[in-house]
């Protein structure tokens, strides 16, 4: 079963773009990239001519892998710079085998993987004059957030709101991820937000 989650409660160019068949295609590409990568140690080449135009559009994506609801890898792009299916295939491979937080996924683990794909909207700059102002603008369960300062950058996908539902906590934990302390603030601190179209497959093998 494919599970679809929209992080945007308002109309979005992403929200009505990908139907269930499109989602199955993207999940299949991700799963095939992982299986190909296990054997060949690189992501596969995608013949885009075999796919509809919607899959050739430039998009930014994140691929998240879980086993028994526990994170097993997550890699993505914050800005679109390559065709959608190429981004998914590459991110799926890297999430499985190159995420520096984890050892490479094993052959046995591949059978248990749950794949989740998030397609990002273009990020928009946020305007604020204080940390409080930034926190007040955050929309729980809607916004993905990118923070930047002093050559450091980090993001949380909208799905992180599930474990950090308070906007102040969401921001403080993201600052820690970026390498700042929880109370860090500066005049040059900047932020962008985005929404996602997210969907997942609870069993890799059911879509092969």
Rosetta constraint file for C-alpha pairs under 8 A:
AtomPair CA 1 CA 201 HARMONIC 6.29 0.50
AtomPair CA 1 CA 202 HARMONIC 6.91 0.50
AtomPair CA 2 CA 20 HARMONIC 7.63 0.50
AtomPair CA 2 CA 23 HARMONIC 7.83 0.50
AtomPair CA 2 CA 24 HARMONIC 7.65 0.50
AtomPair CA 2 CA 199 HARMONIC 6.74 0.50
AtomPair CA 2 CA 200 HARMONIC 5.60 0.50
AtomPair CA 2 CA 201 HARMONIC 4.99 0.50
AtomPair CA 2 CA 202 HARMONIC 7.34 0.50
AtomPair CA 3 CA 199 HARMONIC 5.29 0.50
AtomPair CA 3 CA 200 HARMONIC 5.18 0.50
AtomPair CA 3 CA 201 HARMONIC 6.50 0.50
AtomPair CA 4 CA 197 HARMONIC 7.90 0.50
AtomPair CA 4 CA 198 HARMONIC 5.90 0.50
AtomPair CA 4 CA 199 HARMONIC 4.07 0.50
AtomPair CA 4 CA 200 HARMONIC 6.54 0.50
AtomPair CA 5 CA 197 HARMONIC 6.67 0.50
AtomPair CA 5 CA 198 HARMONIC 5.09 0.50
AtomPair CA 5 CA 199 HARMONIC 5.67 0.50
AtomPair CA 6 CA 15 HARMONIC 6.69 0.50
AtomPair CA 6 CA 196 HARMONIC 6.58 0.50
AtomPair CA 6 CA 197 HARMONIC 5.08 0.50
AtomPair CA 6 CA 198 HARMONIC 5.92 0.50
AtomPair CA 7 CA 141 HARMONIC 6.06 0.50
AtomPair CA 7 CA 142 HARMONIC 4.56 0.50
AtomPair CA 7 CA 143 HARMONIC 7.15 0.50
AtomPair CA 7 CA 158 HARMONIC 6.40 0.50
AtomPair CA 7 CA 159 HARMONIC 7.93 0.50
AtomPair CA 7 CA 195 HARMONIC 5.92 0.50
AtomPair CA 7 CA 196 HARMONIC 5.52 0.50
AtomPair CA 7 CA 197 HARMONIC 6.41 0.50
AtomPair CA 7 CA 198 HARMONIC 7.40 0.50
AtomPair CA 8 CA 12 HARMONIC 6.95 0.50
AtomPair CA 8 CA 15 HARMONIC 7.60 0.50
AtomPair CA 8 CA 141 HARMONIC 7.97 0.50
AtomPair CA 8 CA 142 HARMONIC 5.13 0.50
AtomPair CA 8 CA 143 HARMONIC 7.70 0.50
AtomPair CA 8 CA 195 HARMONIC 5.95 0.50
AtomPair CA 8 CA 196 HARMONIC 6.97 0.50
AtomPair CA 8 CA 197 HARMONIC 7.84 0.50
AtomPair CA 9 CA 142 HARMONIC 7.04 0.50
AtomPair CA 11 CA 15 HARMONIC 6.76 0.50
AtomPair CA 12 CA 16 HARMONIC 7.30 0.50
AtomPair CA 13 CA 17 HARMONIC 6.75 0.50
AtomPair CA 14 CA 18 HARMONIC 7.42 0.50
AtomPair CA 14 CA 119 HARMONIC 7.79 0.50
AtomPair CA 14 CA 121 HARMONIC 7.01 0.50
AtomPair CA 14 CA 196 HARMONIC 7.42 0.50
AtomPair CA 14 CA 197 HARMONIC 6.00 0.50
AtomPair CA 15 CA 197 HARMONIC 6.13 0.50
AtomPair CA 18 CA 22 HARMONIC 5.42 0.50
AtomPair CA 18 CA 23 HARMONIC 6.38 0.50
AtomPair CA 19 CA 23 HARMONIC 6.29 0.50
AtomPair CA 20 CA 24 HARMONIC 6.21 0.50
AtomPair CA 21 CA 25 HARMONIC 6.28 0.50
AtomPair CA 22 CA 26 HARMONIC 6.37 0.50
AtomPair CA 23 CA 27 HARMONIC 6.12 0.50
AtomPair CA 23 CA 199 HARMONIC 7.29 0.50
AtomPair CA 24 CA 28 HARMONIC 5.99 0.50
AtomPair CA 24 CA 207 HARMONIC 7.28 0.50
AtomPair CA 25 CA 29 HARMONIC 6.25 0.50
AtomPair CA 26 CA 30 HARMONIC 6.28 0.50
AtomPair CA 26 CA 85 HARMONIC 6.85 0.50
AtomPair CA 26 CA 88 HARMONIC 7.33 0.50
AtomPair CA 27 CA 31 HARMONIC 6.17 0.50
AtomPair CA 27 CA 115 HARMONIC 7.22 0.50
AtomPair CA 27 CA 116 HARMONIC 7.97 0.50
AtomPair CA 27 CA 117 HARMONIC 7.54 0.50
AtomPair CA 27 CA 200 HARMONIC 7.54 0.50
AtomPair CA 27 CA 201 HARMONIC 7.18 0.50
AtomPair CA 27 CA 207 HARMONIC 7.48 0.50
AtomPair CA 28 CA 32 HARMONIC 5.99 0.50
AtomPair CA 28 CA 207 HARMONIC 6.04 0.50
AtomPair CA 28 CA 208 HARMONIC 6.33 0.50
AtomPair CA 29 CA 33 HARMONIC 6.06 0.50
AtomPair CA 29 CA 85 HARMONIC 7.17 0.50
AtomPair CA 29 CA 88 HARMONIC 7.34 0.50
AtomPair CA 29 CA 89 HARMONIC 6.14 0.50
AtomPair CA 30 CA 34 HARMONIC 6.46 0.50
AtomPair CA 30 CA 88 HARMONIC 6.05 0.50
AtomPair CA 30 CA 89 HARMONIC 5.17 0.50
AtomPair CA 30 CA 92 HARMONIC 5.41 0.50
AtomPair CA 30 CA 93 HARMONIC 7.73 0.50
AtomPair CA 30 CA 115 HARMONIC 7.81 0.50
AtomPair CA 31 CA 35 HARMONIC 6.36 0.50
AtomPair CA 31 CA 92 HARMONIC 7.52 0.50
AtomPair CA 31 CA 115 HARMONIC 7.73 0.50
AtomPair CA 31 CA 204 HARMONIC 6.30 0.50
AtomPair CA 31 CA 208 HARMONIC 7.41 0.50
AtomPair CA 32 CA 36 HARMONIC 5.89 0.50
AtomPair CA 32 CA 208 HARMONIC 7.60 0.50
AtomPair CA 33 CA 37 HARMONIC 5.82 0.50
AtomPair CA 33 CA 43 HARMONIC 5.62 0.50
AtomPair CA 33 CA 44 HARMONIC 5.90 0.50
AtomPair CA 33 CA 89 HARMONIC 5.33 0.50
AtomPair CA 33 CA 90 HARMONIC 7.43 0.50
AtomPair CA 33 CA 92 HARMONIC 6.43 0.50
AtomPair CA 33 CA 93 HARMONIC 5.79 0.50
AtomPair CA 34 CA 38 HARMONIC 6.16 0.50
AtomPair CA 34 CA 43 HARMONIC 7.51 0.50
AtomPair CA 34 CA 89 HARMONIC 8.00 0.50
AtomPair CA 34 CA 92 HARMONIC 6.25 0.50
AtomPair CA 34 CA 93 HARMONIC 5.17 0.50
AtomPair CA 34 CA 96 HARMONIC 6.63 0.50
AtomPair CA 35 CA 39 HARMONIC 6.84 0.50
AtomPair CA 35 CA 110 HARMONIC 7.94 0.50
AtomPair CA 36 CA 40 HARMONIC 5.95 0.50
AtomPair CA 36 CA 41 HARMONIC 7.62 0.50
AtomPair CA 36 CA 42 HARMONIC 7.48 0.50
AtomPair CA 36 CA 43 HARMONIC 6.72 0.50
AtomPair CA 36 CA 44 HARMONIC 6.43 0.50
AtomPair CA 37 CA 41 HARMONIC 4.61 0.50
AtomPair CA 37 CA 42 HARMONIC 4.87 0.50
AtomPair CA 37 CA 43 HARMONIC 5.32 0.50
AtomPair CA 37 CA 44 HARMONIC 7.16 0.50
AtomPair CA 37 CA 93 HARMONIC 6.07 0.50
AtomPair CA 37 CA 97 HARMONIC 7.99 0.50
AtomPair CA 38 CA 42 HARMONIC 7.96 0.50
AtomPair CA 38 CA 107 HARMONIC 7.53 0.50
AtomPair CA 42 CA 93 HARMONIC 7.11 0.50
AtomPair CA 43 CA 89 HARMONIC 6.41 0.50
AtomPair CA 43 CA 90 HARMONIC 5.64 0.50
AtomPair CA 43 CA 93 HARMONIC 5.63 0.50
AtomPair CA 44 CA 89 HARMONIC 7.16 0.50
AtomPair CA 44 CA 90 HARMONIC 7.95 0.50
AtomPair CA 45 CA 86 HARMONIC 7.83 0.50
AtomPair CA 46 CA 85 HARMONIC 7.33 0.50
AtomPair CA 46 CA 86 HARMONIC 6.43 0.50
AtomPair CA 47 CA 51 HARMONIC 7.77 0.50
AtomPair CA 48 CA 52 HARMONIC 7.98 0.50
AtomPair CA 48 CA 55 HARMONIC 7.70 0.50
AtomPair CA 48 CA 56 HARMONIC 6.55 0.50
AtomPair CA 48 CA 85 HARMONIC 7.86 0.50
AtomPair CA 51 CA 55 HARMONIC 6.36 0.50
AtomPair CA 51 CA 56 HARMONIC 7.48 0.50
AtomPair CA 52 CA 56 HARMONIC 7.05 0.50
AtomPair CA 53 CA 57 HARMONIC 6.58 0.50
AtomPair CA 55 CA 83 HARMONIC 6.81 0.50
AtomPair CA 55 CA 84 HARMONIC 5.37 0.50
AtomPair CA 55 CA 85 HARMONIC 5.79 0.50
AtomPair CA 56 CA 83 HARMONIC 4.75 0.50
AtomPair CA 56 CA 84 HARMONIC 5.75 0.50
AtomPair CA 56 CA 85 HARMONIC 6.85 0.50
AtomPair CA 57 CA 82 HARMONIC 7.83 0.50
AtomPair CA 57 CA 83 HARMONIC 5.17 0.50
AtomPair CA 57 CA 84 HARMONIC 5.79 0.50
AtomPair CA 58 CA 80 HARMONIC 5.52 0.50
AtomPair CA 58 CA 81 HARMONIC 5.96 0.50
AtomPair CA 58 CA 82 HARMONIC 5.09 0.50
AtomPair CA 58 CA 83 HARMONIC 4.39 0.50
AtomPair CA 58 CA 84 HARMONIC 5.61 0.50
AtomPair CA 59 CA 79 HARMONIC 7.34 0.50
AtomPair CA 59 CA 80 HARMONIC 4.31 0.50
AtomPair CA 59 CA 81 HARMONIC 6.78 0.50
AtomPair CA 59 CA 82 HARMONIC 6.63 0.50
AtomPair CA 59 CA 83 HARMONIC 6.21 0.50
AtomPair CA 59 CA 84 HARMONIC 5.05 0.50
AtomPair CA 59 CA 87 HARMONIC 7.47 0.50
AtomPair CA 59 CA 119 HARMONIC 7.07 0.50
AtomPair CA 59 CA 120 HARMONIC 7.19 0.50
AtomPair CA 60 CA 76 HARMONIC 7.39 0.50
AtomPair CA 60 CA 77 HARMONIC 5.12 0.50
AtomPair CA 60 CA 78 HARMONIC 5.84 0.50
AtomPair CA 60 CA 79 HARMONIC 5.20 0.50
AtomPair CA 60 CA 80 HARMONIC 4.04 0.50
AtomPair CA 60 CA 81 HARMONIC 7.13 0.50
AtomPair CA 60 CA 82 HARMONIC 7.89 0.50
AtomPair CA 60 CA 84 HARMONIC 7.10 0.50
AtomPair CA 60 CA 87 HARMONIC 6.94 0.50
AtomPair CA 60 CA 119 HARMONIC 6.07 0.50
AtomPair CA 60 CA 120 HARMONIC 5.53 0.50
AtomPair CA 60 CA 121 HARMONIC 7.68 0.50
AtomPair CA 61 CA 76 HARMONIC 5.49 0.50
AtomPair CA 61 CA 77 HARMONIC 5.50 0.50
AtomPair CA 61 CA 78 HARMONIC 7.28 0.50
AtomPair CA 61 CA 80 HARMONIC 7.74 0.50
AtomPair CA 61 CA 84 HARMONIC 7.55 0.50
AtomPair CA 61 CA 87 HARMONIC 6.51 0.50
AtomPair CA 61 CA 88 HARMONIC 6.42 0.50
AtomPair CA 61 CA 91 HARMONIC 7.79 0.50
AtomPair CA 61 CA 117 HARMONIC 6.98 0.50
AtomPair CA 61 CA 118 HARMONIC 5.48 0.50
AtomPair CA 61 CA 119 HARMONIC 4.51 0.50
AtomPair CA 61 CA 120 HARMONIC 5.77 0.50
AtomPair CA 62 CA 74 HARMONIC 6.99 0.50
AtomPair CA 62 CA 75 HARMONIC 5.67 0.50
AtomPair CA 62 CA 76 HARMONIC 3.79 0.50
AtomPair CA 62 CA 77 HARMONIC 6.20 0.50
AtomPair CA 62 CA 88 HARMONIC 7.37 0.50
AtomPair CA 62 CA 91 HARMONIC 6.73 0.50
AtomPair CA 62 CA 117 HARMONIC 5.83 0.50
AtomPair CA 62 CA 118 HARMONIC 5.12 0.50
AtomPair CA 62 CA 119 HARMONIC 6.66 0.50
AtomPair CA 62 CA 120 HARMONIC 7.86 0.50
AtomPair CA 63 CA 74 HARMONIC 5.69 0.50
AtomPair CA 63 CA 75 HARMONIC 5.73 0.50
AtomPair CA 63 CA 76 HARMONIC 6.10 0.50
AtomPair CA 63 CA 88 HARMONIC 6.81 0.50
AtomPair CA 63 CA 91 HARMONIC 5.85 0.50
AtomPair CA 63 CA 92 HARMONIC 5.59 0.50
AtomPair CA 63 CA 95 HARMONIC 6.82 0.50
AtomPair CA 63 CA 115 HARMONIC 7.08 0.50
AtomPair CA 63 CA 116 HARMONIC 5.79 0.50
AtomPair CA 63 CA 117 HARMONIC 4.73 0.50
AtomPair CA 63 CA 118 HARMONIC 6.52 0.50
AtomPair CA 64 CA 71 HARMONIC 7.52 0.50
AtomPair CA 64 CA 72 HARMONIC 7.69 0.50
AtomPair CA 64 CA 73 HARMONIC 5.85 0.50
AtomPair CA 64 CA 74 HARMONIC 4.28 0.50
AtomPair CA 64 CA 75 HARMONIC 6.73 0.50
AtomPair CA 64 CA 92 HARMONIC 7.74 0.50
AtomPair CA 64 CA 95 HARMONIC 6.97 0.50
AtomPair CA 64 CA 115 HARMONIC 6.01 0.50
AtomPair CA 64 CA 116 HARMONIC 5.04 0.50
AtomPair CA 64 CA 117 HARMONIC 6.37 0.50
AtomPair CA 65 CA 71 HARMONIC 6.14 0.50
AtomPair CA 65 CA 72 HARMONIC 5.22 0.50
AtomPair CA 65 CA 73 HARMONIC 5.04 0.50
AtomPair CA 65 CA 74 HARMONIC 6.13 0.50
AtomPair CA 65 CA 95 HARMONIC 7.02 0.50
AtomPair CA 65 CA 96 HARMONIC 7.30 0.50
AtomPair CA 65 CA 113 HARMONIC 6.31 0.50
AtomPair CA 65 CA 114 HARMONIC 5.61 0.50
AtomPair CA 65 CA 115 HARMONIC 4.96 0.50
AtomPair CA 65 CA 116 HARMONIC 6.36 0.50
AtomPair CA 66 CA 70 HARMONIC 5.14 0.50
AtomPair CA 66 CA 71 HARMONIC 4.51 0.50
AtomPair CA 66 CA 72 HARMONIC 4.90 0.50
AtomPair CA 66 CA 73 HARMONIC 7.00 0.50
AtomPair CA 66 CA 113 HARMONIC 5.75 0.50
AtomPair CA 66 CA 114 HARMONIC 5.03 0.50
AtomPair CA 66 CA 115 HARMONIC 6.71 0.50
AtomPair CA 67 CA 71 HARMONIC 6.65 0.50
AtomPair CA 67 CA 72 HARMONIC 6.42 0.50
AtomPair CA 67 CA 109 HARMONIC 7.87 0.50
AtomPair CA 67 CA 112 HARMONIC 5.93 0.50
AtomPair CA 67 CA 113 HARMONIC 5.22 0.50
AtomPair CA 67 CA 114 HARMONIC 6.06 0.50
AtomPair CA 68 CA 112 HARMONIC 7.82 0.50
AtomPair CA 72 CA 95 HARMONIC 7.95 0.50
AtomPair CA 72 CA 96 HARMONIC 7.57 0.50
AtomPair CA 72 CA 102 HARMONIC 6.95 0.50
AtomPair CA 72 CA 105 HARMONIC 7.90 0.50
AtomPair CA 73 CA 95 HARMONIC 4.68 0.50
AtomPair CA 73 CA 96 HARMONIC 5.92 0.50
AtomPair CA 73 CA 99 HARMONIC 5.93 0.50
AtomPair CA 73 CA 101 HARMONIC 7.70 0.50
AtomPair CA 73 CA 102 HARMONIC 6.87 0.50
AtomPair CA 74 CA 95 HARMONIC 4.98 0.50
AtomPair CA 74 CA 99 HARMONIC 6.91 0.50
AtomPair CA 75 CA 91 HARMONIC 5.56 0.50
AtomPair CA 75 CA 92 HARMONIC 7.40 0.50
AtomPair CA 75 CA 94 HARMONIC 6.57 0.50
AtomPair CA 75 CA 95 HARMONIC 5.05 0.50
AtomPair CA 75 CA 99 HARMONIC 6.94 0.50
AtomPair CA 76 CA 91 HARMONIC 5.74 0.50
AtomPair CA 77 CA 87 HARMONIC 7.75 0.50
AtomPair CA 77 CA 91 HARMONIC 7.99 0.50
AtomPair CA 78 CA 120 HARMONIC 7.51 0.50
AtomPair CA 78 CA 123 HARMONIC 7.92 0.50
AtomPair CA 79 CA 122 HARMONIC 7.06 0.50
AtomPair CA 79 CA 123 HARMONIC 7.76 0.50
AtomPair CA 80 CA 122 HARMONIC 7.96 0.50
AtomPair CA 82 CA 86 HARMONIC 6.56 0.50
AtomPair CA 82 CA 87 HARMONIC 6.22 0.50
AtomPair CA 83 CA 87 HARMONIC 6.23 0.50
AtomPair CA 84 CA 88 HARMONIC 6.28 0.50
AtomPair CA 85 CA 89 HARMONIC 6.07 0.50
AtomPair CA 86 CA 90 HARMONIC 6.08 0.50
AtomPair CA 87 CA 91 HARMONIC 5.98 0.50
AtomPair CA 88 CA 92 HARMONIC 5.93 0.50
AtomPair CA 88 CA 117 HARMONIC 7.84 0.50
AtomPair CA 89 CA 93 HARMONIC 6.28 0.50
AtomPair CA 90 CA 94 HARMONIC 6.22 0.50
AtomPair CA 91 CA 95 HARMONIC 5.86 0.50
AtomPair CA 92 CA 96 HARMONIC 6.20 0.50
AtomPair CA 93 CA 97 HARMONIC 6.13 0.50
AtomPair CA 93 CA 98 HARMONIC 7.51 0.50
AtomPair CA 94 CA 98 HARMONIC 4.59 0.50
AtomPair CA 94 CA 99 HARMONIC 6.09 0.50
AtomPair CA 95 CA 99 HARMONIC 5.21 0.50
AtomPair CA 96 CA 104 HARMONIC 6.03 0.50
AtomPair CA 96 CA 105 HARMONIC 5.41 0.50
AtomPair CA 97 CA 103 HARMONIC 7.13 0.50
AtomPair CA 97 CA 104 HARMONIC 4.17 0.50
AtomPair CA 97 CA 105 HARMONIC 5.87 0.50
AtomPair CA 98 CA 102 HARMONIC 7.83 0.50
AtomPair CA 98 CA 103 HARMONIC 7.81 0.50
AtomPair CA 98 CA 104 HARMONIC 6.52 0.50
AtomPair CA 99 CA 103 HARMONIC 7.58 0.50
AtomPair CA 99 CA 104 HARMONIC 7.68 0.50
AtomPair CA 105 CA 109 HARMONIC 6.07 0.50
AtomPair CA 105 CA 110 HARMONIC 6.67 0.50
AtomPair CA 106 CA 110 HARMONIC 6.34 0.50
AtomPair CA 107 CA 111 HARMONIC 7.33 0.50
AtomPair CA 108 CA 112 HARMONIC 7.54 0.50
AtomPair CA 109 CA 113 HARMONIC 6.39 0.50
AtomPair CA 110 CA 204 HARMONIC 7.51 0.50
AtomPair CA 111 CA 203 HARMONIC 7.70 0.50
AtomPair CA 111 CA 204 HARMONIC 6.60 0.50
AtomPair CA 111 CA 205 HARMONIC 6.63 0.50
AtomPair CA 112 CA 203 HARMONIC 6.72 0.50
AtomPair CA 112 CA 204 HARMONIC 7.13 0.50
AtomPair CA 113 CA 202 HARMONIC 7.56 0.50
AtomPair CA 113 CA 203 HARMONIC 6.35 0.50
AtomPair CA 113 CA 204 HARMONIC 5.89 0.50
AtomPair CA 114 CA 200 HARMONIC 7.31 0.50
AtomPair CA 114 CA 201 HARMONIC 5.88 0.50
AtomPair CA 114 CA 202 HARMONIC 4.73 0.50
AtomPair CA 114 CA 203 HARMONIC 5.39 0.50
AtomPair CA 114 CA 204 HARMONIC 6.09 0.50
AtomPair CA 115 CA 200 HARMONIC 5.54 0.50
AtomPair CA 115 CA 201 HARMONIC 5.44 0.50
AtomPair CA 115 CA 202 HARMONIC 6.74 0.50
AtomPair CA 115 CA 203 HARMONIC 7.53 0.50
AtomPair CA 115 CA 204 HARMONIC 6.84 0.50
AtomPair CA 116 CA 198 HARMONIC 7.12 0.50
AtomPair CA 116 CA 199 HARMONIC 5.74 0.50
AtomPair CA 116 CA 200 HARMONIC 4.03 0.50
AtomPair CA 116 CA 201 HARMONIC 6.45 0.50
AtomPair CA 117 CA 198 HARMONIC 5.62 0.50
AtomPair CA 117 CA 199 HARMONIC 5.62 0.50
AtomPair CA 117 CA 200 HARMONIC 6.11 0.50
AtomPair CA 118 CA 196 HARMONIC 5.82 0.50
AtomPair CA 118 CA 197 HARMONIC 5.57 0.50
AtomPair CA 118 CA 198 HARMONIC 4.24 0.50
AtomPair CA 118 CA 199 HARMONIC 6.68 0.50
AtomPair CA 119 CA 196 HARMONIC 5.33 0.50
AtomPair CA 119 CA 197 HARMONIC 5.17 0.50
AtomPair CA 119 CA 198 HARMONIC 6.35 0.50
AtomPair CA 120 CA 194 HARMONIC 6.66 0.50
AtomPair CA 120 CA 195 HARMONIC 5.96 0.50
AtomPair CA 120 CA 196 HARMONIC 4.55 0.50
AtomPair CA 120 CA 197 HARMONIC 6.68 0.50
AtomPair CA 121 CA 194 HARMONIC 5.63 0.50
AtomPair CA 121 CA 195 HARMONIC 5.49 0.50
AtomPair CA 121 CA 196 HARMONIC 6.01 0.50
AtomPair CA 122 CA 194 HARMONIC 6.28 0.50
AtomPair CA 123 CA 192 HARMONIC 5.83 0.50
AtomPair CA 123 CA 193 HARMONIC 5.32 0.50
AtomPair CA 123 CA 194 HARMONIC 4.65 0.50
AtomPair CA 123 CA 195 HARMONIC 7.97 0.50
AtomPair CA 124 CA 192 HARMONIC 5.23 0.50
AtomPair CA 124 CA 193 HARMONIC 5.51 0.50
AtomPair CA 124 CA 194 HARMONIC 6.46 0.50
AtomPair CA 125 CA 191 HARMONIC 6.25 0.50
AtomPair CA 125 CA 192 HARMONIC 4.43 0.50
AtomPair CA 125 CA 193 HARMONIC 6.74 0.50
AtomPair CA 126 CA 134 HARMONIC 7.81 0.50
AtomPair CA 126 CA 190 HARMONIC 7.50 0.50
AtomPair CA 126 CA 191 HARMONIC 5.68 0.50
AtomPair CA 126 CA 192 HARMONIC 5.34 0.50
AtomPair CA 126 CA 193 HARMONIC 6.99 0.50
AtomPair CA 127 CA 134 HARMONIC 7.72 0.50
AtomPair CA 128 CA 133 HARMONIC 5.52 0.50
AtomPair CA 128 CA 134 HARMONIC 5.60 0.50
AtomPair CA 129 CA 133 HARMONIC 6.39 0.50
AtomPair CA 129 CA 134 HARMONIC 7.72 0.50
AtomPair CA 130 CA 134 HARMONIC 6.45 0.50
AtomPair CA 131 CA 135 HARMONIC 6.20 0.50
AtomPair CA 131 CA 185 HARMONIC 7.24 0.50
AtomPair CA 132 CA 136 HARMONIC 6.13 0.50
AtomPair CA 133 CA 137 HARMONIC 6.51 0.50
AtomPair CA 134 CA 138 HARMONIC 6.70 0.50
AtomPair CA 135 CA 167 HARMONIC 5.83 0.50
AtomPair CA 135 CA 168 HARMONIC 6.02 0.50
AtomPair CA 135 CA 171 HARMONIC 7.40 0.50
AtomPair CA 136 CA 167 HARMONIC 7.79 0.50
AtomPair CA 138 CA 143 HARMONIC 6.68 0.50
AtomPair CA 138 CA 167 HARMONIC 6.40 0.50
AtomPair CA 139 CA 143 HARMONIC 5.53 0.50
AtomPair CA 139 CA 167 HARMONIC 7.82 0.50
AtomPair CA 140 CA 158 HARMONIC 7.72 0.50
AtomPair CA 140 CA 161 HARMONIC 6.19 0.50
AtomPair CA 140 CA 165 HARMONIC 6.48 0.50
AtomPair CA 140 CA 166 HARMONIC 7.51 0.50
AtomPair CA 140 CA 167 HARMONIC 6.76 0.50
AtomPair CA 141 CA 158 HARMONIC 5.56 0.50
AtomPair CA 141 CA 159 HARMONIC 6.86 0.50
AtomPair CA 141 CA 161 HARMONIC 5.49 0.50
AtomPair CA 141 CA 162 HARMONIC 7.39 0.50
AtomPair CA 141 CA 165 HARMONIC 7.79 0.50
AtomPair CA 142 CA 158 HARMONIC 5.80 0.50
AtomPair CA 142 CA 195 HARMONIC 6.20 0.50
AtomPair CA 143 CA 157 HARMONIC 7.52 0.50
AtomPair CA 143 CA 158 HARMONIC 5.36 0.50
AtomPair CA 143 CA 193 HARMONIC 5.93 0.50
AtomPair CA 143 CA 194 HARMONIC 5.70 0.50
AtomPair CA 143 CA 195 HARMONIC 5.41 0.50
AtomPair CA 144 CA 155 HARMONIC 7.17 0.50
AtomPair CA 144 CA 156 HARMONIC 5.65 0.50
AtomPair CA 144 CA 157 HARMONIC 4.51 0.50
AtomPair CA 144 CA 158 HARMONIC 4.48 0.50
AtomPair CA 144 CA 193 HARMONIC 5.42 0.50
AtomPair CA 144 CA 194 HARMONIC 5.08 0.50
AtomPair CA 144 CA 195 HARMONIC 5.75 0.50
AtomPair CA 144 CA 196 HARMONIC 7.54 0.50
AtomPair CA 145 CA 155 HARMONIC 5.44 0.50
AtomPair CA 145 CA 156 HARMONIC 5.51 0.50
AtomPair CA 145 CA 157 HARMONIC 6.77 0.50
AtomPair CA 145 CA 158 HARMONIC 7.70 0.50
AtomPair CA 145 CA 191 HARMONIC 6.99 0.50
AtomPair CA 145 CA 192 HARMONIC 5.89 0.50
AtomPair CA 145 CA 193 HARMONIC 4.56 0.50
AtomPair CA 145 CA 194 HARMONIC 6.57 0.50
AtomPair CA 146 CA 153 HARMONIC 7.03 0.50
AtomPair CA 146 CA 154 HARMONIC 5.71 0.50
AtomPair CA 146 CA 155 HARMONIC 4.33 0.50
AtomPair CA 146 CA 156 HARMONIC 6.83 0.50
AtomPair CA 146 CA 191 HARMONIC 5.47 0.50
AtomPair CA 146 CA 192 HARMONIC 5.08 0.50
AtomPair CA 146 CA 193 HARMONIC 6.11 0.50
AtomPair CA 147 CA 153 HARMONIC 5.60 0.50
AtomPair CA 147 CA 154 HARMONIC 5.70 0.50
AtomPair CA 147 CA 155 HARMONIC 6.49 0.50
AtomPair CA 147 CA 174 HARMONIC 7.78 0.50
AtomPair CA 147 CA 175 HARMONIC 7.58 0.50
AtomPair CA 147 CA 178 HARMONIC 7.88 0.50
AtomPair CA 147 CA 189 HARMONIC 7.41 0.50
AtomPair CA 147 CA 190 HARMONIC 5.84 0.50
AtomPair CA 147 CA 191 HARMONIC 4.41 0.50
AtomPair CA 147 CA 192 HARMONIC 6.57 0.50
AtomPair CA 148 CA 152 HARMONIC 5.62 0.50
AtomPair CA 148 CA 153 HARMONIC 4.45 0.50
AtomPair CA 148 CA 154 HARMONIC 6.94 0.50
AtomPair CA 148 CA 189 HARMONIC 6.11 0.50
AtomPair CA 148 CA 190 HARMONIC 5.30 0.50
AtomPair CA 148 CA 191 HARMONIC 6.17 0.50
AtomPair CA 149 CA 153 HARMONIC 6.71 0.50
AtomPair CA 149 CA 188 HARMONIC 6.31 0.50
AtomPair CA 149 CA 189 HARMONIC 5.04 0.50
AtomPair CA 149 CA 190 HARMONIC 6.45 0.50
AtomPair CA 152 CA 178 HARMONIC 6.04 0.50
AtomPair CA 152 CA 179 HARMONIC 7.28 0.50
AtomPair CA 153 CA 178 HARMONIC 5.53 0.50
AtomPair CA 154 CA 174 HARMONIC 6.77 0.50
AtomPair CA 154 CA 175 HARMONIC 7.60 0.50
AtomPair CA 154 CA 177 HARMONIC 6.43 0.50
AtomPair CA 154 CA 178 HARMONIC 4.88 0.50
AtomPair CA 155 CA 174 HARMONIC 6.77 0.50
AtomPair CA 156 CA 160 HARMONIC 6.21 0.50
AtomPair CA 156 CA 174 HARMONIC 6.64 0.50
AtomPair CA 157 CA 196 HARMONIC 7.92 0.50
AtomPair CA 158 CA 195 HARMONIC 7.15 0.50
AtomPair CA 158 CA 196 HARMONIC 7.29 0.50
AtomPair CA 160 CA 164 HARMONIC 6.16 0.50
AtomPair CA 160 CA 165 HARMONIC 7.97 0.50
AtomPair CA 160 CA 170 HARMONIC 7.91 0.50
AtomPair CA 161 CA 165 HARMONIC 4.68 0.50
AtomPair CA 161 CA 166 HARMONIC 7.66 0.50
AtomPair CA 161 CA 170 HARMONIC 7.04 0.50
AtomPair CA 164 CA 169 HARMONIC 6.21 0.50
AtomPair CA 164 CA 170 HARMONIC 5.34 0.50
AtomPair CA 165 CA 169 HARMONIC 7.50 0.50
AtomPair CA 165 CA 170 HARMONIC 6.84 0.50
AtomPair CA 166 CA 170 HARMONIC 5.98 0.50
AtomPair CA 167 CA 171 HARMONIC 6.20 0.50
AtomPair CA 168 CA 172 HARMONIC 6.18 0.50
AtomPair CA 169 CA 173 HARMONIC 6.02 0.50
AtomPair CA 170 CA 174 HARMONIC 6.23 0.50
AtomPair CA 171 CA 175 HARMONIC 6.17 0.50
AtomPair CA 172 CA 176 HARMONIC 6.43 0.50
AtomPair CA 172 CA 181 HARMONIC 7.88 0.50
AtomPair CA 172 CA 182 HARMONIC 4.83 0.50
AtomPair CA 172 CA 183 HARMONIC 7.26 0.50
AtomPair CA 173 CA 177 HARMONIC 6.31 0.50
AtomPair CA 173 CA 182 HARMONIC 6.90 0.50
AtomPair CA 174 CA 178 HARMONIC 6.31 0.50
AtomPair CA 175 CA 179 HARMONIC 6.40 0.50
AtomPair CA 175 CA 180 HARMONIC 5.16 0.50
AtomPair CA 175 CA 181 HARMONIC 6.48 0.50
AtomPair CA 175 CA 182 HARMONIC 6.06 0.50
AtomPair CA 175 CA 184 HARMONIC 7.54 0.50
AtomPair CA 176 CA 180 HARMONIC 5.04 0.50
AtomPair CA 176 CA 181 HARMONIC 5.55 0.50
AtomPair CA 176 CA 182 HARMONIC 6.04 0.50
AtomPair CA 180 CA 184 HARMONIC 6.08 0.50
AtomPair CA 185 CA 189 HARMONIC 6.64 0.50
AtomPair CA 203 CA 207 HARMONIC 7.54 0.50
AtomPair CA 204 CA 208 HARMONIC 7.12 0.50
